[in-house]
Each structure stands twice: as structure tokens, then as C-alpha cells.
Amino acid sequence: MTATPDDAATRLDRLESLADLTRLAHSYCQAFDDRALDRFLALWHGDATWEMLPGTVLEGTDGIRSATEAAWGSLPATRHLTTNLVVDIQGDSATGSAQVLAFVQSPDGTWSQMVVTYNDVYERRNGRWAFARRGAVPHLQAPVASAAAASA
């Protein structure tokens, strides 16, 4: 069976969309950890919502901006590692989920680790995929043992 040009174009669009959405999920982590506000905000549509924590829903890039700046002001450093990204694409919209291991430094210098599931809604507008909604579901948080304690 030979694929028609339309089938090939559809499959190519799906693969390109999957690559774009994978990059979007990874860019979220890198931009947040790098404290790159412009790059971070570029990942969202202007009317997006972000449930940063259960019950804390931020609306639009202004809400996302202020919450991000506040988080950065209270956390000296973060490191996010994304894995297990699963995406379902339907035309110009998609849903997805990813598991994230996040390391968070407190103002006192101690680190904790968190496991979080992000549940996402993505939309492609004017040819650009971005978050329409991202919701965090935390599963656990635990302190990270210090290097001195781990070697003792």
C-alpha cells in the first residue's frame, strides 16, 4: 500500500508537532531553571492558565509572570527533569502529561526534591504550539541529603 501525499503530509505534521511539544515541555524546565523570563513566557499563549500548585490558578501571561517572579524571588535555585511525556495530538490542539523530578533550593540553602505530574493542554495558533493550560499535581516532596551527610 502506498501512502497518498495527504497521508504523508498528515504524518509529517504529526511528527513535527510531537517534536515541537516535546521541546515545549523541555523548554519549560530549562527556561524556569535558567530564570529566563522572556523565554519562559514565550511558551504560553496570552490567555493561558497555569495551576502552579493545586488550587493556585494563574491566568494569562501577567499572572504567570508575577507568580514566576515571586517563585524566583523565594527560591535561589531549581532544577527540573522531565520524563515520560505522553502527548495526544488532534489537529491544532493536543493534551499531554509528563512526570517531573524537581529539585528546589530553599533560602537557607537546603534542597528538597519533588515528583510532580504536569497535565497539559496545548494549542497551535498561527503555526505556533504553546501551553493553553498546564496543571501541576504534586506526589511527594522530600529533603535531599547533603553531600557531607551522604559520605558519612
C-alpha positions as CSV (number, residue, x, y, z in Angstrom):
1,M,0.0,0.0,0.0
2,T,1.4,3.4,-1.0
3,A,0.7,6.5,1.1
4,T,-1.0,9.3,-0.6
5,P,0.6,12.8,-0.4
6,D,-2.1,13.9,2.0
7,D,-1.3,10.9,4.3
8,A,2.4,11.7,4.2
9,A,1.7,15.4,4.9
10,T,-0.5,14.5,7.8
11,R,2.1,12.1,9.3
12,L,4.8,14.7,8.8
13,D,2.7,17.3,10.6
14,R,2.1,14.9,13.4
15,L,5.8,14.1,13.8
16,E,6.7,17.8,13.7
17,S,4.0,18.6,16.2
18,L,5.2,15.9,18.5
19,A,8.8,17.2,18.3
20,D,7.5,20.8,19.0
21,L,5.5,19.7,22.0
22,T,8.4,17.7,23.4
23,R,10.6,20.7,23.0
24,L,7.9,22.8,24.7
25,A,7.9,20.6,27.8
26,H,11.7,20.6,28.0
27,S,11.9,24.3,27.4
28,Y,9.6,25.0,30.3
29,C,12.1,23.3,32.6
30,Q,15.1,25.0,31.1
31,A,13.7,28.5,31.0
32,F,12.3,28.2,34.6
33,D,15.7,26.9,35.9
34,D,17.7,29.5,33.9
35,R,15.5,32.3,35.2
36,A,14.9,33.3,31.6
37,L,11.6,35.2,31.9
38,D,11.1,36.1,28.2
39,R,11.8,32.6,27.1
40,F,9.5,31.2,29.8
41,L,6.6,33.5,28.9
42,A,7.0,32.7,25.2
43,L,6.0,29.1,26.0
44,W,2.4,30.2,26.9
45,H,-0.5,31.6,24.9
46,G,-1.5,35.1,26.2
47,D,-4.7,33.7,27.7
48,A,-3.2,30.5,29.1
49,T,-3.8,29.2,32.6
50,W,-1.3,27.6,34.9
51,E,-2.2,25.7,38.0
52,M,1.2,26.1,39.6
53,L,0.0,24.2,42.7
54,P,-3.4,22.6,43.3
55,G,-5.8,25.5,44.0
56,T,-3.4,28.2,42.7
57,V,-4.6,29.0,39.2
58,L,-2.8,31.8,37.3
59,E,-4.4,33.4,34.3
60,G,-2.7,35.0,31.4
61,T,0.9,35.9,30.9
62,D,0.6,38.7,33.5
63,G,-0.5,36.2,36.2
64,I,2.1,33.7,35.1
65,R,4.8,36.5,35.1
66,S,4.1,37.7,38.6
67,A,3.9,34.2,40.1
68,T,7.1,33.2,38.3
69,E,9.0,36.2,39.5
70,A,7.7,35.6,43.1
71,A,8.9,32.0,42.9
72,W,12.3,33.0,41.7
73,G,12.5,35.6,44.5
74,S,11.9,33.0,47.1
75,L,13.8,30.0,45.6
76,P,17.6,30.6,45.0
77,A,17.7,27.7,42.5
78,T,15.7,25.0,40.9
79,R,16.4,22.1,38.6
80,H,13.6,20.3,36.7
81,L,14.0,16.9,34.9
82,T,11.1,15.9,32.6
83,T,10.4,12.4,31.6
84,N,7.6,10.1,30.4
85,L,6.0,12.7,28.2
86,V,2.9,11.3,26.5
87,V,1.0,13.5,24.0
88,D,-2.2,13.1,22.1
89,I,-2.5,15.4,19.1
90,Q,-5.8,16.2,17.4
91,G,-5.2,18.8,14.7
92,D,-4.3,22.1,16.2
93,S,-4.9,21.0,19.8
94,A,-3.3,18.4,22.0
95,T,-3.2,17.1,25.5
96,G,-0.3,15.6,27.3
97,S,1.2,14.6,30.6
98,A,4.8,14.5,31.9
99,Q,6.5,13.3,35.0
100,V,8.9,15.8,36.5
101,L,11.5,15.4,39.2
102,A,12.2,18.9,40.6
103,F,15.0,19.9,42.9
104,V,14.3,23.1,44.8
105,Q,16.7,25.1,46.9
106,S,15.3,26.9,49.9
107,P,16.6,30.3,51.1
108,D,18.6,28.5,53.8
109,G,20.5,26.6,51.2
110,T,18.9,23.2,51.8
111,W,17.5,21.3,48.8
112,S,14.3,19.3,48.6
113,Q,13.1,17.1,45.8
114,M,9.6,16.8,44.4
115,V,7.8,14.4,42.0
116,V,5.1,16.2,40.0
117,T,2.8,15.2,37.1
118,Y,2.1,18.0,34.7
119,N,-1.2,17.7,32.8
120,D,-1.2,19.9,29.8
121,V,-3.4,21.3,27.1
122,Y,-1.6,22.7,24.1
123,E,-2.9,24.7,21.2
124,R,-1.3,25.6,17.9
125,R,-2.2,29.1,16.9
126,N,-0.8,30.8,13.9
127,G,1.5,27.9,13.4
128,R,3.0,28.0,16.9
129,W,2.4,25.4,19.6
130,A,2.2,26.8,23.2
131,F,0.6,25.9,26.5
132,A,-3.1,26.8,26.8
133,R,-3.2,25.2,30.2
134,R,-0.7,23.5,32.5
135,G,-1.6,21.9,35.8
136,A,0.7,20.5,38.4
137,V,-0.2,17.5,40.5
138,P,2.5,17.0,43.2
139,H,3.0,13.5,44.5
140,L,5.8,13.7,47.1
141,Q,8.4,16.0,48.5
142,A,11.4,15.0,50.5
143,P,14.7,16.6,51.6
144,V,17.8,15.9,49.6
145,A,20.6,14.5,51.8
146,S,23.7,16.8,51.8
147,A,26.9,15.5,50.4
148,A,28.5,15.6,53.8
149,A,25.8,13.5,55.3
150,A,25.8,11.1,52.4
151,S,29.5,10.4,52.7
152,A,29.5,10.0,56.5
